[in-house]
Amino acid sequence: MSRTLDLGCGANRDPSATDGMDVSPARGVTIQWDAGKFPWPIADGAYDRVVSHQLLEHLPPRYEGDRELMFVLFDEVHRILRPGGVFEFDTPHARSRQAHELSHRRYFNVESFRPFWDASVMRHAYARRKQWQLLSCRVERVWPFLWHVRRSFPRVGALYERIPGGPPGNIHVRLRRRSERACPRFAALGTDGITEG
Ligand SMILES: C[S@@+](CC[C@H](N)C(=O)[O-])C[C@H]1O[C@@H](n2cnc3c(N)ncnc32)[C@H](O)[C@@H]1O
């Protein structure tokens, strides 16, 4: 059976998930744990897929003093995924209406995540490890007057998101866990698949 973990599931666990992790207890939470504390109580390669909806922006920027927490967290997701497993997450774009809710501790745009799949953008030790393959990255477009439509009727809202030119909503990223440390094809992948206006 395929195993999927929903990170930061709250009471709204992804229907496809077989497990849910959250710092607070709720229906659907099978692992109550702070995602900012490492290592997570999960075995290596335990999951085929990890999903995370609207969690990353709630986490602090740093771990153990000055380490970028996203690098530590992505390493941990890499560890608990089987080779070839997929990590899918969404988080508000820094320029989106929802980004600046008071419970949010960080603000992202596509560049924030690019080091995970593009070794050429910055001379960073993480990027050079080439642990992830980009499957897709897209930024929703949400017209302000459609905000309430989108919230009340997600399916209709999804159609409106396709209208080009609106301000950004959520960033959606899908990454595949590479099994090897280095991949000669990596450079050729470049930034294909990114759609940010
Ligand atoms: C905006 S809610 C999203 C819930 C659900 N994923 C959804 O899409 O409806 C953020 C969730 O992240 C959880 N959370 C916040 N900080 C966390 C942490 N450090 N570790 C684990 N979960 C955390 C909260 O308890 C909450 O359930």
The ligand as a Gaussian input file, in Angstrom:
#p B3LYP/6-31G(d) Opt

LIG

0 1
 C       -2.936000      26.804000       8.393000
 S       -2.997000      25.288000       9.267000
 C       -3.050000      24.165000       7.886000
 C       -3.772000      22.893000       8.260000
 C       -4.028000      21.955000       7.076000
 N       -2.775000      21.491000       6.510000
 C       -4.857000      22.638000       6.024000
 O       -4.367000      22.836000       4.904000
 O       -6.006000      22.969000       6.293000
 C       -1.334000      25.115000       9.854000
 C       -1.129000      23.839000      10.643000
 O        0.263000      23.728000      10.945000
 C        0.382000      23.263000      12.252000
 N        1.678000      23.654000      12.764000
 C        2.121000      24.903000      13.038000
 N        3.371000      24.864000      13.499000
 C        3.742000      23.564000      13.479000
 C        4.934000      22.881000      13.843000
 N        5.987000      23.538000      14.329000
 N        4.969000      21.537000      13.694000
 C        3.899000      20.862000      13.217000
 N        2.754000      21.449000      12.869000
 C        2.663000      22.781000      13.007000
 C       -0.771000      23.906000      12.998000
 O       -1.067000      23.200000      14.191000
 C       -1.879000      23.816000      11.975000
 O       -2.597000      22.617000      12.078000

